[in-house]
Amino acid sequence: MSGILNRVEKFKTVILDFQGVSLIGQGFGDEIFRVFANRNPQIKLIPVNVNEDILRSIKAAIAG
């Protein structure tokens, strides 16, 4: 996971492009959209090219 978020804290806005990704694991979504987002509220995470399954995973992670 550290490779994906490597140096992300240097930016104010991060676009996460899910093009070609059909689904994400619960742990992946939780680590980025709940844990990382809560630790770094100054960084705006913008997921793009998400399908319904990924969107559902992101929403579940945000909800905790």
BELWO-V60052 format. One record per residue. N is the residue number from 0. PSI is psi in degrees with one decimal (999 if undefined). OMEGA is omega in radians with two decimals (* if undefined). Layout:
N/PSI/OMEGA
N/PSI/OMEGA
This chain:
0/-33.9/-3.06
1/-30.2/3.13
2/-37.4/-3.13
3/-39.6/-3.07
4/8.8/-3.13
5/119.7/3.11
6/10.0/3.13
7/-30.8/-3.11
8/-8.5/3.10
9/-6.4/-3.07
10/157.0/3.08
11/-29.1/3.14
12/132.8/3.13
13/123.3/3.09
14/121.0/3.12
15/109.0/-3.06
16/117.6/-3.12
17/20.3/3.12
18/129.3/3.13
19/0.8/3.13
20/125.6/-3.08
21/-28.6/3.08
22/162.1/3.09
23/152.0/3.12
24/157.6/-3.14
25/-43.5/-3.13
26/-40.6/3.12
27/-51.2/-3.13
28/-42.8/-3.13
29/-44.7/-3.10
30/-40.1/-3.11
31/-53.1/-2.95
32/-8.1/3.04
33/-61.8/-3.06
34/-58.1/-3.12
35/-44.8/-3.12
36/-39.6/3.12
37/-33.4/3.12
38/-19.6/-3.07
39/63.2/-3.07
40/-16.6/3.12
41/-11.3/-3.12
42/126.0/3.12
43/121.0/3.10
44/125.1/-3.12
45/103.6/3.07
46/134.1/3.11
47/160.3/3.13
48/45.4/3.12
49/142.2/3.04
50/-178.1/-3.09
51/-38.6/-3.14
52/-44.0/3.12
53/-43.1/3.12
54/-42.2/3.11
55/-41.8/3.11
56/-41.3/3.12
57/-46.0/3.14
58/-39.4/3.11
59/-40.7/3.12
60/-43.4/3.14
61/-38.6/-3.13
62/-19.4/3.12
63/999/*
